[in-house]
Amino acid sequence: MPGHTHDAAIIGWAHSRFGKLEDCPDAEALIGLVARQAIEHAGIAPEEVDAVFLGQFNGGFVPQEFPASLVFEAVPELRFTPATRYENACATGSAAIHGALDFLGAKRGRIALVVGVEKMTATPGPRIGEILLSASHLRTESGVENGFAGVFARIAEAYFQRHGDASDALATIAAKNHANGVDNPWAQMRKDLGFAFCRQESEKNPYVARPLKRTDCSLVSDGAAAVVIATGDVAKAAPRAARFRATAHVNDFLPMARRDVVRFEGPREAWARALAAAELTIDDLSFAETHDCFTIAELIQYEAMGLVPEGQGARAALEGWTAKDGRLPVNRSGGLKAKGHPIGATGVSMHALAAMQLCGEAGEMQLPKAEIGGVFNMGGAAVANYVSILERV
């Protein structure tokens, strides 16, 4: 099955700060930060929105299930508009975006509002671990210690055994993303920690699950992001537009034992399909926003996207290929590592940040060359894999 091309573009967006947002007690309050703002940014009236797509993983973070119509609390003019909740683990936000693209492609409407949201920090730490681990295959993987960090620690161990110790590269990725996060006004952690701090185990940077330290793991976050997606005819008249050149969605087996987890075969397939549909190679991209839930994930994704051959991901990090002034800047936003990872909001955030770059509205994060961007969002340990190729209009 190939990737897909689209006649649709992001024409507006909104982004909350990510972090421990105590003034937003629930998902409804977080939705209120972005829903109307995105519509206003797009320069349209709420009545022009034909459908709402809401991404929320939840899984027990908040008691309120059935959240799609909560968007109407922030934008009551949307009453009676079709609204659907999407969920695909940590790729939930991208699932909602791809759902909106399908809706527009089927000519059921011309404008869609996509909101991604998650309220995580009100949940006790051990319970957060349990909820996140539910995105693994519980029958065979529920015994993994340290939750999802333990899952990715297993992947890192297997990678090190096959390709050599990549601890220096992981620390380089962490330091890069923290330095980038300083420029992101919505990032949860805006602090340049430096390579030495990220590399060295310490009281402030202990091992979470060997070989992964705290600086190798994304943050527990609250947050929301929204984008307005419109068909090409509407986008032509919009004040800004970042067009979807191609997308791909690939799911793999859930149990890690069924796959070669070090190869990230699902992400590899998703990137190949999207780039083929876009009639591009990885060298045509100006930048990428990719799913660094753990630094080892970003490292292996360098290989999956075709930036380097298999087993050479460390080279891309150590030689500065993915730095903001490198061959392919990766996670100029700070990534999940510094920006934060409110599960349902992450994929929408990545698309909003890519659109900002392409439209020249990324502020201090703005890259000098931003013509074509790649977004990769992953659910589970390389199980649900979404790639979007976006271009400046």
N, C-alpha and C positions, 0 to 999 in steps of 0.2 A: 504494500500500500504506500503510495507516494505522499509527499507533503502537499500542502494546499496553498494556492494563491488566493488573494482576496482583493475586492474593491472596497476597502474600508480603511479608515484612519482614526487615530486618536486626535481629537480636536480640543480637549480640555482635561484638566486634572486637578486634584487636591491631595494633600498629604499632611497627616498629623505628625506631631513629634512622636517618636517611638521611645518607649521606656516604661518606667513605673508611673503610670498616670493616675495618681490618687484622686484627682478631681473628676475623673471619669469612672464611676463605679461599675459600669456595665457596658456591654457591647452597644446598646442603644445610644448611650452618650457619645461613644466613639464614632458611631455612624454620623451623628449630628455634627461632628467636626468637619466632615468632608463632603457629604452628599450634595448639599446646596452649593457649596463653594465650587465644586467641579462643574456643575451646570452653569454657574455664573461665569466661570473661567472660559467655558466653551462659547459663551456669547449667545446662548439659546434660552428660550423660555422653558420652564419645567414641563409645560403642556406638550412640548415637542418630543419628549422622551417616549419612545414606543414600548420599552420593556426595561426591567431592572434585573440585574444578575448580581447576587450577593454571595461572596465567598467567605465561609466561616467553618473552620475545622471543628472547634469546640471539643467534642468528645468528653465533656464533663467540666470544662473550665468554668462555665457559667450555667446556672439552672435554666435560663431561657433558651429553649430550642425553638425551631420554627421562626427564624429571624427575618426572612426576606421582607415582610411588610413593615418592619421597623423603619425602613427607609422613609416611609410615608410620614412618620412622626416628625422627621426633619424637613420633609418637603411634602406637605399635605396636598399640594396640587397634583401629585402623582397618584392619588387615590383612583382605584379601578384599573391601574396599569398592571399588566402581567409582571409578577415578581417571583423569582425562583432562587432557592439557596443551592449552591454548588459545594461539593466537598471532594477532595482527592489528596488527603494528608497535607504535607507541606507544599504541594503544588495546587492547593485549593484556589488561590487567587488566579492562577493561569487557567484553571479549569473554567472559572466564571468568565474570563475574557474569551476563551475559545468558544464557550457557549454563546456569548454575545455575537461573535463573528459568524457562527452557524446561523443564528437568528437573522442577521442582516443579509447573509448570503442567500438565505431561503426567501428573501424579499418579503419577509413578514413585517418589516419596519425599516426605518431609515436612521434612527438614533437610539442607542442603547446606553444606559448608565450601569457601570460596573463598580461595585463597592467591595473591598476586602477588609475584614475586621477580625480582631482577636483581643480578648481580655484574658491575660494569663496570670498576672502577678498577684491576684487576690487568692490564688490557689496555693496551698502549702507545697513546699518543694518536693517531698516524696511523691505526692499525688501527681504533680506535674510530670515527674519521671514516668509514672505508670501510664498516664494519658498518652505521652509521646511514644512510649514503647508499644502502645496498641497499634501503631502504624508499622509494626514488624509482624512476623508470622508467629503468633503467640504459642501455637502448639509445639514449635521447635525452637523458639528463640526467647521465650519468656524468662528463662533462667539467666539471661545475660545480666551481669552486674552493672550498676551505674547507668541503667536505662539506655537511651539512644547513644549517649557518649560511648557506652560499652560496645554497642554495635559497630560504631565507626572506629573504635580502638581496635577491634578485631580486623577490620578492613585495613587499617594502617599497619598492623603487625604483619598481615599477609603480604601487603605491598612491600614492606621493608625486607621480608624474607626473599621475595622474588627479585626485587630491583635494587636492594641496598638501602641503608638507613638514610631517610630523607628529612631528618629532624631539622637540619639547617634550612632547607627549603620551606618547611612548614612554618618555621619562625619568621622567615622572610615574607611569606604570604600574610601572616598575622600582622607583622609590623607595617607592611604596605597598606593593608586595609584599615588599620587604626590611623595611620597618617592621612589616608584619604578621607576618613570619617570626620576629621577636624574641619573640613570644608563643607560638610553636609549639615545644614541647620536643623534637620529633622532627626539626626542620628542620636541614638541612645548614649553612645560613648564617644565623646569628641576629645580624645586624648592621644597624642602621639607617644606610644609606649617604647618605640625603638626596638631594634633587633635583639640587643643583649638581654633586655627584660623578657622578651617573648621566648628566647632560646633557653634561658636558665630556669630550672626549677627553683622556686623560692617560697617563702611563707605567703607572699602575695600572688604567686603563680604556681600553685601546687598541681601535681598530677590529678586529673579527674578520673581518667582510666588510661593507664599506660598504653602507648606512648604519648597520649594527648594530655596537654596541660590546660589550665583554664583559658589561656590565650588562644588555644586551638578550637575553642567551642563558642558557638553563637550564643546570644543572650536571650534570657526569658523576658518577653516584652508585651506591652499593650500597644495598640496602635491601629490606625485605619488609613486607607488610601482609596482614591476613586479616580476613574477615568471615564470620559465620555467618548464613545466610538460611533462614528457616523459613516454612512455610505459615501462613495467617491463624489457623487454629485453635490452632497451637502458639504463635504470637506473642502471642495473647490472654493466655496464662498466663506469658509471659516477664517478667523484671524490667524490661525496656525494649524498645521496638520503634520502628523508623523504617520506615514502610510505603512500598513502591513504588506510587506512584499511577499512573505511566505510564512507558514507555520507548519509545525509537525507535533503530533502527540503519539507517544509510544509507551505502552505499559509492558512490564516484564513480570516474570514469576515473583510472587511474594516471598517464598522461603529463600534465604540466601544460599542454602545448600543446593538449590536447583540451578545456580548460576555461578559464573566465575566473577566474584564480587570485585576483584581487583581491576577488571577490565571495563566496568561500567558499560556493558553492552547496550543497554537501553538508551542511555544518553548518547552514545556513539551513533546509534541508529537514528535517533531523533535529529541530531545535528546533520547527519548525512542527508536525510530526507528533506529537511528544511532548506539547506544550502542548494540541493539539486533543484528543488521547486523554484527557488529564487534565481537560479542560474548564476550562482556565485561560488567562490571558494572562501575559505577562512581568511585569506589574505585581502579580500575585498572589504572586510569589516573595519570600521574606524574604532570600535570599542565593543566590549561585552559586559553585561551584568549577569553574573552567574551565581549559582546556589552554593555558597560557602558555609553551609550549616556547620561544617568542621573544616579545618584547613586541609585535611587529607582529601576532602571532597573536591575542593577547588583544584588541588594538584592533579588529581586523576582526570578532572574535567578538561584540563589543558590537552591531555592526550585524546579524550573522547571527541573534542571539537576539531581535532586534527591540527592543532597548533604545533605539536611536537609528536614524534613517533612514540609508540607504546614504551613505557619504562623510562622516558626522558622528561617527565613533567618537572622534575627538580630543576632542570636546566633553564626552563622558561622563567622560573622564579628567581633563581640565583643570578642569571645574566640580565635581569631587569626587563625582560620582554613584556611583562604584564604590568609594569609600573605606569604611572600616569603619562610619562613621556616615552614609553616603550613602543614596541612594534604593534602590540594589541593591548591597550589599557583595559584591565579587567577590574571591575568593581571600583570605579572612580568614586562611587557613592560611599565607600567604606564597606559595602557588602553586608551580609547578615552579621558578620563578625563584629563590626562597629556600629552599623545602623540599627541592629536589632532584628528579631525574627518573630513578630506576632503572626503566627502560622497563616491564618486566612488572608492577612493583608500583604504578605511578602510578595506574591506573584504580581499583584496589582501595583505595588510600590515599584517593583523592578521595571514594569512597563512604563509607569509614569516618569521614572527617572531617565529611562532611555528616550522617551518623547521630549523631555526637557532638554537633553543634550542635542537632539536632532533639530529642535526648534530654536536653539540658542538661548534658552531660558534657564540654564542650570547654575547661574550665579558663580560662586567661587569654585564650583565643581566643573565648570565648563571646559571642555577640551577644545584645543584650537582647530582640530579637524573632527567633525562629527557629521558624517554623511549617511553612513549605514551602521546600524547597531544590532547586535545579537543579544537576545535574552534567553537564559536557560534556567528553568525552575523545576525542582525535583521533589517528588513525594516519596517518603520512605528511603530506603537505601538503594537508590537508583531504580525504583519500581515505576512510579508515574513520572514521565519525562516530557516536558513541554519546551519547545524552541519556537521563538518568534524572531523573524528578521524584519526590522523596521527601517524605513528610509525617510530622509528629509524630502518634503514635497516642495 
